[in-house]
Amino acid sequence: MLTAGNSSSVWTDISENEFTQKGSREINPVRYRTIKADMNQLSTMLQRAPMENSVHTDYIFELPMPYGGMSKFSVTEYSMMEPALADKFPDIKTYSIKGIDDPYATGKIDITMHGFHAMILSARGDYFIDPFSKNENEIYISYFKKDFITNKTFECSFDPELNDNSEPVNVSGEITSGTQLRTYRLACASTGEYTTYHGGTVAGGLAAIVTTVNRVNGVYEKDFSARMVLIGNNNLIVYTSSSTDPYTNNNGSTMLGQNQTNLDNVIGTANYDFGHVVSTGGGGVANLRVICVNGQKARGVTGSGAPIGDPFDIDYVAHEMGHQFGGNHSFNSTTSSCGGGNRNASTAWEPGSASTIMGYAGICGSSNLQNNSDAYFHSGNFTEMASFIQYGSGSVCPVTTETGNTPPVVTVPAGGFTIPIRTPFKLTGSATDAENPNSLTYCWEEMDLGPAGVPNGPSGNAPIFRSFKPDTVPTRTFPRLSNLLNNTQTIGELLPTYTRTLSFRLTVRDNSVAGGGNNYELTEFNVTETAGPFKVTLPDTTSVTWNTNIPQTITWNVANTNAAPVNCQNVNLLLSTNGGNSYFYTLLTNTPNDGSETINLPSVNSTQCRIKVESADNIFFDISNYNFTLTNVVSAGSNVSEIPDSYSLNQNYPNPFNPVTNLEFRIPESGFVSLKVFDILGNEVVTLINENMLPGSYKTEFDGSNFASGMYFYKLESGNFQETKRMILIK
């Protein structure tokens, strides 16, 4: 049973001309929603949230979405400070949240003297709620991570050879997480400069540390089922004076030793599991695999001129702590900051700058994949860090709690097959989960290692495909479908051009707030330059118009794919009427891979048609490069014998449905028609119709096989007419 709080009344939209800015702005997204919070009501409502593992009912709390609307979460309070510290600072509270409207969403929220902060991690887009400016605890911004672009100057000074304090943990078999939550006592110090940035008091410095560590916990709990709790006397190491603190604020390497000495003296070696110090300068530096290791466990530093927000919390602090937990750099580039010995050859799984936490996103010049790190660890880093946490030195000191959760069971295609060069392909896996079957996310990542280089010039077995955020569907297309349809190339996605092997892992996360359950499986296959590129050759220009009443011929370049070692004997021919985004029409299955077929077309009318030719027993395919036109007949399922008097959109049937439902609509005049499906967050998930249509009554299907259970919306637009209805997919 869920108990609801009336949190919608807490938040009110407000324009920027209705208030006066109180301080400087360090967080400036290009797009955001400005809201006002009733802080008294907000605090009162959060006080009603049960403690985690409580027998009481879950508590529902709503948060304002960046582009409008509210989203429901279940919220539980958790203790991120040991009792002695919590008693000293009772106004600091931390909470875990789990999405209700969005089952893939997890997050952390806190309330401190600096106001309210929220971090929501979801396959549908990470977003944040932060104060509008410094010294502000009433006006907030809600914004997506993708809309917050920063100019990064941070660099991690980590050196794997100088900082390797122990051998990597070698564990036979796969590593999973989720059955146990491991809690580490963290002693997090701050320089006087850091504390001054956050108001100049111990309470202000500690509050900022809590917000950062709370967000880091949101990632480590999800990926490793590991948590950090601030020690009971952490206030003793939050320094307020730059002239009397024991740190050299602008020299990270010097602070490594200073922090170890200071924490051992002030806190005591036996009274913390690992330590870190935050500053406003000096960049980041940390020793490798030092958690629980006396004499070295406090050797971690993060410094930034703007020690606030997601770039500091995730790109910097989570990264440096990642080294302490056994994670190496994952990028394969050597340009700009990726050079200078920062690349680690044995863990360089990601092309270019990399994009996950242990990469260097945004600071590797022409090799940058993106500006900031995504808030998750690469599967390779998961293996080395989870091994250290569960079986290495990192297993010695944490408090271990049974979660009642189990990791997903993952299935991937059997390897050993061969694909042609310069040809798109797709990988599809599957997973089951006993406790969280409706919140699984999937992440296909390349695991190859090879010579260093730029992303568009690989050699040997160097990685050629970047990591993308975990998705709600178990299929990944290589390269991304948007690039294929637009005939463009994105840095970090390069089709193989020579004979080599490719290795990919599918990592599945269950997104449990009890302790993230993660598991993975590996598949390996070959690429041969004796075949390919496999390519659709007709239709393949913008000038093609086909009459659907006349048989038409599709051609493709077999490119030796019907011979060894590829041995593709049969192919499937598919038709898309929405620009290649989906393929509702199967023209032929298991037809010989001989390069040509004459087919009968369905009675559809569209200017956005594409042909897809795919191997019937392999993973490769090609899509015609340009839209072409089908004409002369009305779309399938229509009835034009009676022209409707008005526009209408009927309720889908059946509803609820699994996995297919019917959608019917009527249009009284010719014109452009759009029928799209959206998820609960307003994200478009599929375009069913996007074409000119004649007046008539129409029926089409929505297949939810590749979508998660939940509420969806379908919207019809034509001329000045718009109507939206909702439908429910239950699996």
C-alpha positions, 0 to 999 in steps of 0.5 A: 500500500502506498501513502500519498503526500500532497506534494504537488502543492509544494511546487509552483511554476514561477517566471524569472521576472517574479523574483530577485536573484540572491547569489551567483549562478554556477548551474546554467542549463540551456533549458530548464524549468523554474519553480518555487518551493514551499519549504515548510511544507516540503520539509514537513512532507519529507519528515513523514517518509519512512526509514528504509527497510521500515515495515510501514507503507511506502510514501509517495512524493512528486517532483517537477519534471524539467519540461513540465508536469510532475512525476511520482516517486516512492521515498524513504529516508536513509542515514547517510551520516553516522548517528553522532554526526546526524545528532549534531546536524539534525536539519540535514536529511537524505532520502532514496527515491524510486520511480512510480510513473517511471519504473526505471528511475532511481535517485537521491534527494537531500534537504540541508541549509543550502536547500533541496537537491534531487538527482534522478537517474533514468533510462528516459533521461537523467535530471536534477533539481537544484537551487536557482542560485547560491544563497537560494533555498526557495527558487529552484530549477528542474533540468535534464543533464543533457541541457547542462553543458559546462566548460571543463578544465578538470584533469585527473592526475591518476597514474596506474603504475605509481598508484597500484597498491595491490594486484588486480583481483582475479575471480573465476566466473562472472561478478554480480551485485545486488544480494548484499549492500556494503556500507563504508565509513567515509571520512570526507575532509574539506579545505578552508577554500571549499568551505568558504565557497559554501558559506564559510561555516562547518555546517555549510561545508558539511551540507555541501559534502552531504549533497555530493556524497548522496549523489555518488551513493545514487550511482554506487548503490545502483552499480555496485550495491555499495554505500558511503556513510559519513563518520560520526565526527566528520565535522572535525575535518571540515575546515573553515580557514585556508590559512590554518587548515592542513591542506595545500588547496591547489596541489592535489598530489601534495594533498594525497599525503596530507590527507592520509596524515591528517585523517589518521591523526584527527580521526584515527586509523581504526575509525574510518574505512576510507578518506577523501578531501574536497577542495577548490583547486588542484584537480583530482588524484587518487591511489588505486585499490586503497579502500580498507588499506591502512596507511593508504586509504585516505589517498583521494583528492577532488578539487574544482573551482566550482565544487557543485552540481553534477559535473563535480559530483559525478565527473570528478568525485565519483571518478576519483573515488572510483580509483580508490575502489579499484577502477582504472581509466577506460578511454583509449585516446591519447589526445589532449588530457587523455595523453601524458600517460593517463591511458591504461592499456589493459582497461582501455575499452572505450574509444576516444575520451570514453563517456562513462565515469572512469573516462575523460569525457570533455577534456580530450580535444578532438577525441571527445565523445561528449562533454560530461560523463554519464552516471554509470560505470563501464562493464569492464570497470564494474568487473574490476571494482566489484571484484575488489569490493567483494573479494579484494581489500575492499571486502575487509571493512564494510558492514554487509547487509542482506538485501533480499534482492538477486541479480538478473539472469542474462542471455545473449546470442551465441558467438562464433559467427562472422559478419561482413565489413562496413555493414550495420548489425544489431545485437539482442539479448534478454533477461529475467529478474525475480524481484524487479522484472519491470525495471530492467535496463540493458547496456551493450558495451564493447570489451575489446582492447587494442592499440591506442588511437583516435576513434576514427582511425583504429588498428588491431582490435581497438574498440570502435563502439562507444558505450551509451546509457542503459536502455529499456530495450535489450536491442542495440543497433550498430551504429545508432539508427538515427545515424543510419537514417541520416547517413551520418557518422557519430564519433565513437561509432565506426563500422569495422573496415578490416578483418578482426574480432568483436566482443560485446557484453550485455549488462543488465541492471534491475535498478533496485533501491535496496541494492542494485542487482547487476549481471552480464554476459559476453558474446564474441564474433568475427568480421571478415574483409572478404565480404561486404559491404552488404548494401541495398541498391534499389530503391536507394535515391530520393527520386523513387516513386513506386505504384503499389499496384505494380510488382516492384524489384528490390536489389542489394549487393550480396558482397560475397556474404553468401559464401564462407565464412559468412554463409548467409543463404537467406534474407528477409525483406522489410518495409518501413513507412515512417522513414525507417524508424520501424518496420511494420510490413514484412515483404518476404522471409527466408528468400535466397540471398541472391541480390534481387527479388520482385515483390508485391507491395502492401496497399499503403500511401507514404512519402517516407518509405525505406527498405531493409534487407537483413540476414535471416540467420545472422545479425547484419542488415542494411537500410536504403539510404533515402526515403522513397514514395509509395502512391496510388492507393490508400493506407492499409486498414482504411475505408474511403467509401464513406468520408467522415464528417469530422476528425476523431481518434478512438480509444484503443482496443483491447485496453489494457493490452499485451503486446498488440493493440488496435488504434482507429481514427477518421479524417474528413479531408486529405492532409498530413497525418501524424500518429505517435506514441509517447511514454509517461514522461512525454518521450516519443517512443514510436511514430506509427504514421507520418505521411499524407493521407486521403480522407477515410477511416483508418486502423493501425496496430501498436506492437508493445513487444519491445516496451516495458509495462506501463501507461502510454499516450497516443496522439493524432495530429492532422491540420488543426486537429489534435487529440491524445488518448492513453493506453496501458500495456501490461505484461 
